[in-house]
Amino acid sequence: MIVVVALLVFVVTAVAVAPNAAAFPPDVPSKSQVQSELNALRVATEGSMTGYSRDKFPHWHTVSGTCNTRETVLKRDGSNVVVGSDCYPDSGRWYSYYDGVTRYAASDISIDHVVALAEAWRSGASSWTTSRREAFANDINGPQLIAVTTEVNSSKGDRDPSDWKPPRTSSYCGYSKFWIHTKYRWGLSLQYAEKSALQSMLNTCSY
């Protein structure tokens, strides 16, 4: 009887903590590592938008076969994704981490640049080569790209965490990790207000 009860508790617990999302962006470090990265980031006045254009961050480029970066992330972040010969998803399910909404059509999903291209430009990318900006805009090796609802991605725009946070407070921990680690990996700066907002969100992490 004890064994049966223990098994039931395990099953119920497993269901309760099972993530809604099929995938999480790769390379998301621990709280302690991200805290060290936040402490190391250079704080500077935000740069100008002079000369900015999304065309200076070429995307989406081909990753493999007929699959481009957007399609690769749609497959990675979705559940039961079925794609056609052109690699575009014909069906699947996507759980949007920012707002907790599930969608069943790829057309309802956007691929968010966690650190927006314009934000990157203002934080140091204006001095990069086009090749480096292209690598940043198509970065599938770090937590810079994530599939979310089109609505929440539009509401975010190019704002930093001092002006925009995910609607779900339970997403604060992950979002702050994504943002900090991306800026650290790419050597981008941040502002004081941005750093303060990130620290507050990072404080919600338990590990």
trRosetta pair geometry for C-beta under 8 A, 3 or more apart (Angstrom, degrees):
i j d omega theta_ij theta_ji phi_ij phi_ji
1 4 5.7 -54 -149 34 32 111
1 5 6.3 31 154 -17 66 106
2 5 5.8 -55 -148 37 30 110
2 6 6.2 31 153 -20 65 108
3 6 5.7 -56 -148 37 29 112
3 7 6.3 31 153 -22 64 106
4 7 5.7 -55 -150 34 30 112
4 8 6.5 30 152 -19 64 104
5 8 5.7 -54 -150 35 32 111
5 9 6.4 34 152 -20 65 105
6 9 5.7 -53 -150 34 32 113
6 10 6.4 35 151 -22 64 105
7 10 5.6 -53 -151 33 33 114
7 11 6.4 31 153 -18 66 104
8 11 5.8 -54 -147 36 32 109
8 12 6.2 29 157 -15 67 108
9 12 6.0 -57 -146 40 28 108
9 13 6.1 28 156 -19 64 111
10 13 5.8 -59 -147 39 26 110
10 14 6.2 28 155 -23 64 107
11 14 5.7 -54 -147 33 29 112
11 15 6.5 27 155 -17 64 104
12 15 5.9 -56 -152 36 30 109
12 16 6.3 31 152 -22 65 109
13 16 5.6 -57 -148 35 32 113
13 17 6.3 5 164 0 68 110
14 17 6.5 -70 -144 47 25 92
14 18 6.2 46 155 -51 64 98
15 18 5.7 -36 -147 1 30 119
19 24 7.4 -65 -177 -50 165 109
20 95 4.4 -175 133 -166 98 158
20 100 7.3 64 63 -142 165 72
20 102 7.4 -116 171 -72 118 109
21 24 6.2 102 100 -70 134 69
21 77 6.9 -41 -169 -165 109 80
21 95 4.5 -139 -89 77 63 119
21 97 5.7 -6 -61 -74 145 94
22 77 6.7 125 64 175 93 33
22 78 6.0 13 41 130 138 20
22 79 4.0 169 -58 -72 137 83
22 93 7.7 114 -28 84 126 90
22 95 7.1 137 -7 21 72 109
23 76 5.1 -132 112 155 168 71
23 77 4.7 -117 65 -108 112 42
23 78 7.6 -10 17 18 112 28
24 28 6.4 -60 140 1 118 142
24 97 7.7 89 -119 -86 75 145
24 174 7.4 -110 -152 -143 116 133
25 28 6.2 102 83 -52 86 109
25 77 7.9 -4 -68 -87 63 111
25 114 7.8 -28 -58 -43 171 135
25 142 7.3 19 159 138 114 41
25 143 3.6 107 113 -127 135 73
25 144 7.4 159 -163 23 143 33
25 145 6.7 153 -118 70 117 52
25 146 5.2 -72 -55 -80 116 98
25 178 6.1 73 53 -114 149 111
26 140 7.5 58 26 157 123 61
26 141 6.4 -72 85 -171 131 33
26 142 6.7 -101 86 -117 84 15
26 143 6.7 -154 67 -67 41 66
27 141 6.4 41 -11 149 142 63
27 142 4.7 -68 74 -121 136 57
27 143 6.0 -138 78 -28 80 82
27 181 7.0 179 129 152 93 142
28 143 5.1 72 -80 -63 85 141
28 174 6.9 -17 -153 -144 148 81
28 177 5.3 65 -162 132 95 131
28 178 6.8 -34 -111 -77 104 66
28 181 6.8 -168 -128 13 49 162
29 33 3.8 -91 160 83 133 133
29 34 5.2 161 81 -50 108 84
29 37 7.5 113 54 -11 150 136
29 177 6.7 -162 54 -162 68 110
29 181 5.8 156 12 -97 105 132
30 33 4.8 94 55 8 79 101
30 34 7.0 -152 92 -3 40 89
30 207 6.2 -62 -151 157 91 74
31 34 5.9 -62 -146 42 29 107
31 35 6.1 35 155 -26 66 106
31 173 7.7 -51 -91 -159 105 105
31 177 7.6 -83 -95 -87 54 114
31 202 6.7 136 -148 -177 90 91
31 205 4.2 172 -96 114 123 136
31 206 7.5 -161 -33 83 149 21
31 207 5.6 -167 -1 154 115 21
32 35 5.7 -50 -147 31 30 115
32 36 6.7 31 153 -18 61 103
33 36 5.8 -56 -157 34 34 112
33 37 6.5 32 148 -18 66 106
34 37 5.4 -52 -148 37 38 114
34 38 6.3 42 152 -23 68 101
34 176 7.3 107 154 123 143 89
34 177 5.0 -85 -95 -122 159 77
34 180 5.0 94 -168 89 98 138
34 181 5.9 -64 -111 -58 96 92
34 202 6.3 -156 114 -133 120 125
34 205 7.9 81 57 14 136 169
35 38 5.7 -49 -147 33 32 112
35 39 6.5 33 153 -19 63 105
35 202 6.4 145 -84 158 79 142
36 39 5.7 -54 -151 36 32 113
36 40 6.4 25 152 -17 64 111
37 40 5.7 -62 -148 39 32 109
37 41 6.7 46 153 -40 66 96
37 180 5.4 121 99 152 116 105
37 181 6.2 60 100 -97 169 55
37 184 3.9 -40 -169 -83 119 158
38 41 5.9 -40 -151 9 33 115
38 180 4.9 -44 -73 -142 90 134
38 184 7.8 -77 -60 -61 40 121
38 195 6.8 133 -175 -147 99 88
38 198 6.1 -172 -127 120 128 127
38 199 6.6 144 159 -81 151 79
38 202 6.7 -92 -36 -35 159 166
40 184 6.8 68 77 -126 111 109
41 180 7.2 -119 -36 -151 141 80
41 183 5.9 31 -121 120 135 120
41 184 6.1 -93 -76 -85 99 79
41 188 7.8 -7 -148 87 111 60
41 189 6.8 137 171 -140 91 41
41 190 5.4 32 139 13 135 112
41 195 7.2 -172 81 -102 123 110
42 189 4.6 -57 87 -114 95 93
42 190 7.6 142 81 26 50 65
43 189 6.8 126 -125 -173 12 97
43 190 6.1 -43 -109 78 61 73
43 191 6.8 75 -158 -147 81 19
43 192 5.8 60 -165 -71 130 66
43 195 6.0 -43 -100 -30 112 147
44 47 8.0 20 119 -45 116 82
44 123 8.0 130 64 -143 110 63
44 189 4.2 -14 30 172 113 153
44 190 7.6 107 33 58 69 27
44 191 7.3 -73 75 -89 42 56
45 191 7.0 48 -127 -111 29 95
46 122 4.8 5 -174 164 94 118
46 123 7.1 -42 -131 -76 73 66
46 191 5.5 -29 -47 -64 94 124
47 121 7.2 -124 84 132 121 63
47 122 4.5 -179 58 -159 82 53
47 123 6.8 -153 15 -54 109 20
47 124 7.3 152 -12 -54 142 37
47 126 6.0 -137 132 7 151 138
48 51 8.0 72 107 22 102 89
48 122 7.3 -176 55 -119 13 80
48 126 7.8 46 67 -75 73 168
49 52 4.7 -62 -172 9 72 134
49 118 6.7 1 -121 -161 107 102
49 121 6.8 69 -125 109 60 129
49 122 6.5 -25 -75 -76 69 101
51 56 7.9 51 146 -47 84 160
51 126 6.5 96 80 -149 122 110
52 56 7.1 -119 -154 31 45 135
52 118 6.0 64 -178 -124 149 79
52 121 4.8 79 -110 160 113 166
52 126 7.2 -70 -78 -99 82 101
53 56 5.0 105 68 -11 81 98
54 57 5.9 -66 -165 46 52 98
54 117 5.8 84 -119 96 75 155
54 118 8.0 -45 -76 -55 79 84
55 58 7.2 20 -172 -79 48 66
56 121 7.7 80 82 -97 131 120
56 130 6.3 -112 -162 -114 67 86
56 133 5.8 -19 141 124 77 165
57 117 4.6 -137 26 -141 163 128
57 120 7.6 93 -90 70 143 135
57 125 7.7 18 -82 156 113 143
57 133 4.5 -108 -103 159 69 105
57 134 6.6 165 -164 -84 47 42
57 136 6.7 -70 -141 77 110 101
57 137 4.0 133 166 -60 102 138
58 61 6.5 57 127 -57 101 107
58 130 7.0 52 -7 174 108 100
58 133 7.5 98 15 103 69 94
58 134 4.4 -7 54 -108 95 104
58 137 6.7 164 71 63 38 145
59 69 6.1 -59 -158 47 96 144
59 70 8.0 109 160 -43 99 93
59 134 7.0 170 -59 -145 71 65
59 137 4.0 -124 -49 140 126 121
59 138 5.3 179 -113 -63 98 88
60 68 4.2 97 119 152 111 121
60 69 3.9 -139 -160 44 101 97
60 70 4.5 -95 -73 -15 169 93
60 71 7.8 136 131 3 150 75
60 111 7.8 67 -87 56 132 151
60 138 6.4 125 -146 -105 61 102
61 68 6.3 178 102 -148 17 91
61 69 6.1 51 47 -25 57 110
61 134 6.6 50 -27 -180 138 110
61 138 5.3 -35 31 -89 99 161
62 65 7.9 -152 -171 72 107 29
62 66 7.7 -73 -134 -148 107 20
62 67 7.1 104 -155 80 67 46
62 68 5.5 -64 -95 -98 44 69
63 67 5.2 -50 57 106 101 94
63 68 6.2 116 -3 -157 87 21
63 69 5.7 122 -48 -79 113 53
63 71 7.9 -151 25 67 120 89
63 72 4.6 16 29 -52 162 147
63 138 7.7 -171 -77 179 94 117
63 140 6.9 26 -117 2 137 153
64 67 5.3 3 64 54 72 111
64 72 7.4 98 24 -91 95 121
65 87 6.8 146 100 -67 107 130
66 85 7.0 51 39 150 163 58
66 86 5.6 -119 149 -153 140 38
66 87 4.5 -177 100 -17 93 117
67 71 4.7 -133 -150 93 78 122
67 72 5.2 99 155 -64 117 84
67 75 7.5 -34 -142 -2 136 140
67 83 7.9 15 -94 171 105 165
67 87 4.0 -166 -85 -155 72 155
68 71 5.3 89 51 17 67 103
68 72 6.9 -122 103 -10 32 95
68 87 7.4 144 10 94 63 141
69 72 5.6 -57 -147 34 30 115
69 73 6.5 24 159 -14 66 105
69 111 7.4 156 125 140 91 167
69 137 8.0 129 75 126 172 74
69 138 4.4 -125 -82 -141 152 90
69 140 6.3 -157 -143 -50 90 115
69 145 7.2 -118 166 -122 108 169
70 73 6.1 -62 -153 38 29 105
70 74 6.3 31 151 -21 65 107
70 111 5.0 -145 -126 -7 77 145
71 74 5.4 -50 -145 35 35 116
71 75 6.5 34 156 -17 65 103
71 83 7.1 82 -172 -126 113 139
71 87 4.6 73 157 133 156 107
71 88 6.0 -94 -109 -92 120 48
71 89 7.2 174 -143 -24 82 81
72 75 6.0 -57 -153 37 29 108
72 76 6.2 27 151 -19 64 111
72 140 6.0 -32 114 -106 133 155
73 76 5.3 -54 -140 40 35 114
73 77 5.8 12 168 -3 71 114
73 111 5.0 93 80 -122 146 124
73 140 6.5 -142 -71 -114 90 105
73 145 5.1 -97 -101 137 147 122
73 146 7.3 -152 -173 -117 126 15
73 147 5.6 164 140 -51 99 96
74 77 6.6 -65 -133 47 20 94
74 78 5.8 12 169 -17 60 124
74 81 6.7 145 136 -137 82 148
74 89 5.3 -125 140 -20 131 129
74 92 7.4 121 162 69 94 160
74 94 7.4 -59 -150 -86 73 132
74 106 5.5 32 -154 -133 142 114
74 109 6.5 124 -116 97 98 140
74 111 7.2 -84 -53 -69 79 109
74 147 5.8 112 -102 -96 51 139
75 78 6.3 -65 -132 37 20 106
75 81 5.0 -164 -125 96 60 153
75 83 6.6 -34 -86 -42 114 132
75 87 8.0 -67 -42 -176 130 88
75 89 7.0 179 -74 -72 71 108
76 140 7.6 157 -20 -159 161 114
76 147 7.8 161 74 -13 82 120
77 94 6.4 45 117 -136 96 96
77 146 6.5 122 -101 -159 150 59
77 147 3.8 172 85 23 148 120
78 81 4.1 89 92 -61 127 118
78 89 6.8 54 32 -112 170 156
78 92 4.2 26 163 163 141 133
78 93 6.2 143 -168 70 88 42
78 94 4.7 -52 -105 -82 89 81
78 106 7.9 -48 -73 -92 152 89
78 109 8.0 -72 -77 -72 112 175
78 147 6.7 -32 -52 80 80 166
79 92 6.5 146 70 -172 45 82
79 93 4.5 -26 61 65 99 101
79 94 7.5 -180 16 -76 75 35
79 95 7.5 40 -9 -10 115 99
80 91 7.3 -42 125 120 94 95
80 92 5.7 172 89 -129 65 61
80 93 6.0 41 47 12 102 98
81 89 5.1 -66 -161 -121 99 120
81 91 7.3 175 -144 94 40 53
81 92 3.6 14 -102 -102 66 136
81 93 8.0 -125 -66 28 69 51
82 89 6.8 99 69 -154 45 72
82 90 5.2 -51 100 57 94 97
82 91 4.8 15 43 53 107 91
82 92 6.5 -172 17 -58 61 84
83 86 7.8 -126 171 73 96 54
83 87 5.2 0 171 -156 139 35
83 88 6.3 150 -149 73 90 23
83 89 5.2 -58 -91 -92 76 47
83 90 6.4 145 -128 -1 22 82
84 87 7.2 -65 69 -3 61 16
84 88 5.9 -8 38 58 102 76
84 90 5.3 96 -43 -48 93 113
88 106 6.8 -175 180 83 82 160
89 92 4.9 -48 -171 2 135 129
89 106 4.2 136 64 -54 115 139
91 104 7.5 -12 -158 176 73 85
92 104 7.2 175 85 -155 44 53
92 106 6.7 54 46 -60 117 92
93 102 6.2 -4 -175 -172 97 108
93 103 7.6 160 -156 83 52 40
93 104 5.7 -20 -104 -105 68 71
94 102 6.8 158 83 -154 45 59
94 103 5.1 -17 62 61 98 87
94 104 7.7 -174 21 -80 76 25
94 106 7.5 104 -24 -101 137 54
94 108 7.8 179 54 84 127 94
94 109 4.9 15 81 -88 168 141
94 147 5.4 -92 -155 133 128 129
95 100 7.6 -17 -175 -149 90 38
95 101 7.7 168 -153 88 51 34
95 102 5.1 -24 -99 -98 68 84
96 99 5.2 1 109 49 121 85
96 100 6.8 -49 79 14 80 11
96 101 4.7 2 40 58 121 79
96 102 7.3 -158 7 -79 78 31
96 103 6.9 49 -31 -1 108 104
96 109 7.5 -164 -79 -121 101 88
96 147 7.3 -107 -103 122 68 69
96 148 4.4 84 -147 -149 99 63
96 149 4.4 -35 -79 -21 163 85
96 152 6.2 138 166 26 139 141
97 100 7.8 19 -160 -67 20 48
97 146 6.3 -53 30 168 128 137
97 148 6.5 -77 40 -95 74 98
97 166 7.5 -57 121 -135 76 151
97 168 7.9 -122 157 50 51 136
97 171 5.7 129 152 -124 83 122
97 174 6.6 -82 170 97 134 149
98 112 7.7 67 -32 -10 139 163
98 148 4.9 29 13 -137 118 137
98 149 7.5 -120 60 28 108 87
98 152 4.7 160 94 152 133 149
98 156 7.6 -74 -150 -53 161 131
98 166 4.1 -140 -152 -132 76 108
98 167 6.5 78 149 24 81 83
98 168 6.6 159 164 24 35 101
98 171 5.6 137 -125 161 38 170
98 175 7.2 76 -106 -83 82 125
99 148 7.2 100 13 -168 95 105
99 149 6.0 -51 46 24 131 126
99 151 7.6 -24 7 85 168 103
99 152 4.5 -153 -23 -73 127 143
99 166 6.9 -145 -60 -171 56 89
99 167 4.7 39 -110 44 81 126
99 168 6.1 163 -122 -21 25 102
100 167 7.8 -107 14 86 95 107
100 168 5.1 109 -27 -68 110 141
100 171 7.9 -139 -46 -43 86 121
101 149 5.1 12 73 -46 130 140
101 152 7.6 171 24 -24 124 126
103 108 4.2 -144 -170 98 144 128
103 109 5.8 -179 77 -60 138 90
103 149 6.1 134 -30 -102 134 88
104 108 7.7 37 49 36 43 136
105 108 4.7 84 73 0 91 104
105 109 7.6 -174 98 -8 53 90
106 109 5.5 -65 -155 37 45 113
108 149 6.5 -29 153 -139 88 76
108 150 5.9 -115 -173 -3 46 111
109 147 5.1 7 179 -172 125 101
109 148 7.0 146 -154 75 77 21
109 149 6.6 -69 -110 -106 55 34
109 150 6.7 -147 -120 -43 7 80
110 147 7.5 159 81 -149 35 55
110 148 6.2 -29 65 70 83 73
110 149 7.1 25 19 129 90 22
110 150 4.6 110 -28 -103 108 61
110 153 3.9 -99 76 29 140 164
110 154 7.6 134 -12 -38 162 74
111 145 5.6 0 178 -166 105 102
111 146 7.3 154 -156 73 61 26
111 147 5.8 -35 -99 -92 66 63
112 145 7.0 156 77 -149 51 48
112 146 5.4 -21 56 63 100 80
112 147 7.7 162 11 -104 82 12
112 148 5.1 10 -16 23 124 120
112 153 4.8 -148 -82 -116 99 106
112 156 6.8 35 -137 62 128 152
113 116 5.3 108 89 -115 108 38
113 117 5.7 52 84 -38 167 75
113 120 7.9 -72 154 -18 131 123
113 137 6.8 -43 -103 -135 134 63
113 144 6.4 -8 -153 164 66 88
113 145 6.5 -25 -101 -94 50 70
114 143 6.4 27 -17 130 159 78
114 144 5.2 -128 28 -148 106 42
114 145 7.2 -115 -15 -61 89 22
114 146 6.4 62 -63 7 98 108
114 175 7.6 -179 -148 -152 110 69
114 178 4.6 -127 -142 142 157 118
114 179 5.7 -143 154 -82 113 63
114 182 5.6 162 81 -18 123 160
115 119 5.4 -127 -177 91 73 122
115 120 5.4 93 133 -65 108 93
115 123 7.6 -69 -176 37 125 150
115 144 6.4 -52 28 -136 90 92
115 179 6.2 120 -66 -138 88 70
115 182 4.9 -167 -8 114 121 136
115 183 6.1 139 -85 -65 150 81
115 186 7.7 -147 64 41 154 142
115 188 6.8 139 -180 55 157 164
116 119 4.2 92 59 6 86 106
116 120 6.9 -149 94 -8 44 83
116 156 7.6 178 -61 132 121 102
116 157 7.0 3 -95 135 160 47
116 158 3.8 -160 116 -129 157 68
116 159 7.6 72 -1 27 143 31
117 120 5.6 -51 -149 34 32 113
117 121 6.5 39 149 -24 63 102
117 125 7.8 -102 -166 87 60 159
117 133 8.0 69 -148 -170 99 102
117 136 7.9 128 -114 112 76 113
117 137 6.2 23 -97 -100 114 103
117 158 7.3 -70 55 -115 60 113
118 121 5.4 -47 -151 30 35 117
118 122 6.6 29 153 -13 65 104
118 158 3.8 -3 58 -149 123 152
119 122 5.8 -58 -150 40 33 107
119 123 6.1 18 154 -11 66 119
119 158 5.3 -178 -36 -180 87 85
119 159 7.7 22 -73 123 123 5
119 160 5.7 136 -133 -71 131 90
120 123 5.7 -71 -142 47 29 105
120 124 7.3 -66 -180 58 62 72
120 125 4.0 35 142 -10 92 142
120 133 7.8 143 118 -132 133 86
120 136 6.2 142 -167 152 162 147
120 186 7.3 -30 -137 121 114 151
120 188 6.0 -88 -136 -105 69 146
121 125 4.9 -70 -89 71 40 103
121 126 5.0 72 -168 -62 73 84
122 126 7.5 58 -77 -30 23 115
123 183 7.0 -70 154 -131 151 107
123 188 4.0 45 128 -174 121 106
123 189 5.0 -162 -165 54 81 69
123 190 6.7 9 -132 -77 124 46
124 127 6.4 -55 -177 31 59 104
124 128 7.5 71 132 -36 74 99
124 186 8.0 158 81 129 124 94
124 187 6.6 -119 125 115 158 80
124 188 4.8 -164 35 -125 123 64
124 189 5.6 123 -41 3 116 89
125 128 4.9 -35 -158 7 60 125
125 132 7.7 -160 -143 112 85 104
125 133 5.8 101 -178 -103 113 96
125 136 6.6 -98 -118 44 133 170
125 186 7.7 -6 -77 154 100 128
125 188 6.9 -16 -39 -101 87 110
128 132 4.1 -117 -176 82 117 124
128 133 5.1 140 98 -51 128 86
128 136 7.6 40 130 -11 173 136
129 132 4.8 95 55 6 80 99
129 133 7.1 -147 94 -2 43 87
130 133 5.6 -57 -148 41 35 112
130 134 6.2 41 152 -25 68 103
131 134 5.7 -51 -149 32 29 113
131 135 6.7 31 151 -19 62 103
132 135 5.6 -50 -150 34 35 113
132 136 6.5 38 150 -20 65 104
133 136 5.5 -51 -149 35 35 114
133 137 6.3 32 154 -18 66 107
134 137 5.8 -57 -145 39 30 109
134 138 6.3 -2 163 8 65 114
135 138 6.4 -78 -144 54 24 91
135 139 6.5 58 152 -73 63 85
136 139 5.7 -20 -151 -31 31 118
136 144 7.3 -127 -172 -177 65 163
136 186 5.9 67 -113 -124 113 143
138 145 8.0 3 -156 -50 28 145
139 142 5.4 -17 154 39 120 96
139 144 4.3 39 80 49 121 141
139 145 6.4 168 77 -17 69 105
139 182 7.7 132 93 -135 151 100
140 145 6.1 -42 -97 42 61 135
142 181 6.5 -162 -172 126 114 107
142 182 5.9 141 129 -100 130 73
142 185 5.4 -131 -102 27 161 172
143 146 7.2 13 -172 -53 73 110
143 177 6.9 20 73 117 167 86
143 178 4.0 -122 133 -127 123 79
143 181 5.8 62 38 74 116 126
143 182 6.2 -109 76 -55 77 99
144 178 7.3 155 -82 -179 31 93
144 182 4.6 119 -88 -120 88 126
146 178 7.1 -40 -28 -133 135 154
148 152 5.2 -86 153 76 120 118
148 153 5.3 143 84 -56 110 96
149 152 4.8 82 64 11 95 99
149 153 6.8 -163 91 -6 47 88
150 153 5.7 -62 -148 40 30 112
150 154 6.2 32 156 -22 67 108
151 154 5.9 -59 -151 35 28 110
151 155 6.5 25 154 -19 64 106
152 155 5.6 -50 -146 35 36 112
152 156 6.5 39 153 -23 64 104
152 166 7.5 28 -173 -137 130 74
152 167 6.7 -103 -121 -4 116 115
153 156 5.8 -54 -152 32 32 113
154 157 6.9 25 179 -63 38 70
155 164 7.3 157 131 -142 80 127
156 159 6.2 -137 -179 45 55 95
156 164 5.2 137 -134 150 64 153
157 164 7.3 165 44 -44 83 159
159 163 4.0 -108 -169 88 121 119
159 164 4.0 101 95 -4 128 121
160 163 6.0 79 57 23 59 96
160 164 7.3 141 79 36 19 87
160 190 7.5 151 -163 -143 146 91
160 191 7.2 121 84 30 162 110
160 194 4.6 -33 142 -111 138 117
160 197 7.6 133 130 60 88 142
161 164 6.7 -86 -114 70 31 58
161 165 6.1 57 -150 -84 77 79
161 175 7.5 142 -101 133 117 113
161 176 7.1 63 -111 -101 159 77
161 179 6.2 73 -39 171 125 177
161 194 5.8 101 52 -150 88 71
161 197 4.1 177 123 114 99 127
161 198 5.4 109 68 -66 155 73
161 201 6.6 -92 -165 -7 141 142
162 191 7.0 -59 -10 79 148 116
162 193 3.9 61 -123 133 153 102
162 194 4.8 -86 -24 -79 111 52
162 196 7.2 61 -99 61 103 92
162 197 4.5 -162 -84 -18 57 142
165 172 6.5 4 -171 -104 120 90
165 175 7.1 130 -156 98 71 156
165 197 7.3 -143 -70 -180 110 117
165 201 6.8 -173 -131 -85 120 128
166 169 7.8 174 87 -78 91 21
166 171 3.9 -56 93 87 156 131
166 172 6.7 -149 45 -70 106 53
166 175 5.2 -168 -17 -52 121 152
167 171 7.8 45 59 31 51 132
168 171 4.3 81 82 -5 101 108
169 172 5.6 -12 -169 -21 54 116
169 204 7.3 -149 166 -136 87 161
170 173 7.7 -34 178 15 44 100
171 174 5.7 -62 -163 49 61 107
171 175 5.3 59 143 -26 87 112
172 175 5.9 -63 -141 41 25 110
172 176 6.1 23 164 -19 65 109
172 200 8.0 -68 -178 116 134 76
172 201 4.0 -140 179 -147 98 91
172 204 4.7 58 89 42 122 150
173 176 6.3 -63 -153 35 23 105
173 177 6.6 19 153 -15 61 109
173 201 6.8 -168 -77 162 30 80
173 202 7.1 88 -132 -128 58 35
173 204 4.9 -120 -63 93 88 95
173 205 3.9 126 -140 -81 112 79
173 206 7.7 -30 -114 5 155 64
174 177 5.6 -60 -152 37 33 112
174 178 6.2 36 153 -23 69 103
175 178 5.6 -49 -147 31 33 113
175 179 6.3 28 157 -16 65 109
175 201 6.4 -67 77 173 97 147
176 179 5.8 -57 -145 39 31 110
176 180 6.0 24 161 -14 67 112
176 198 5.1 136 -144 -157 101 71
176 201 3.7 167 -56 104 130 116
176 202 4.4 -140 131 -64 148 73
176 204 7.9 131 9 40 138 99
176 205 7.4 -120 64 -36 123 116
177 180 6.2 -57 -137 41 26 104
177 181 5.9 17 168 -12 64 116
177 202 7.2 118 -60 -111 67 88
177 205 7.2 92 -50 -82 113 144
178 181 6.5 -70 -148 41 18 103
178 182 6.2 16 159 -19 60 114
179 182 6.0 -62 -150 35 23 110
179 183 6.5 15 159 -12 63 108
179 198 6.3 -130 92 -114 129 116
180 183 6.1 -61 -150 39 28 105
180 184 6.1 26 155 -19 66 111
180 198 5.8 124 -67 -174 105 136
180 202 7.1 32 -25 -77 149 129
181 184 5.6 -55 -144 39 31 113
181 185 6.1 34 157 -22 66 107
182 185 5.9 -53 -143 35 28 110
182 186 6.3 -1 165 5 63 114
182 188 7.7 -4 123 29 76 128
183 186 6.4 -73 -142 52 25 93
183 187 8.0 -115 169 60 55 8
183 188 4.3 -94 -147 66 79 104
183 189 7.6 -107 -173 44 117 7
183 190 6.1 34 -179 -52 162 107
184 187 7.7 30 -176 -68 26 35
190 194 4.5 -130 -176 94 102 128
190 195 5.2 124 115 -59 127 87
190 198 7.4 -28 -172 -3 160 144
191 194 4.4 93 55 8 81 108
191 195 6.9 -146 92 -8 41 87
192 195 5.7 -56 -147 36 30 111
192 196 6.4 30 155 -20 65 106
193 196 5.7 -53 -148 35 32 113
193 197 6.4 31 154 -17 64 106
194 197 5.9 -56 -149 37 30 110
194 198 6.3 29 153 -18 64 109
195 198 5.7 -56 -147 38 31 112
195 199 6.3 33 155 -22 65 105
196 199 5.8 -52 -148 33 29 112
196 200 6.6 31 153 -19 62 104
197 200 5.8 -54 -153 33 32 113
197 201 6.6 26 153 -13 65 106
198 201 5.8 -58 -149 40 33 108
198 202 6.0 33 154 -21 68 109
199 202 5.6 -54 -141 39 30 112
199 203 6.4 41 155 -30 62 102
200 203 5.8 -50 -156 23 29 117
200 204 7.8 34 147 -24 56 95
201 204 6.0 -47 -169 16 42 113
202 205 5.7 -33 -172 5 52 117
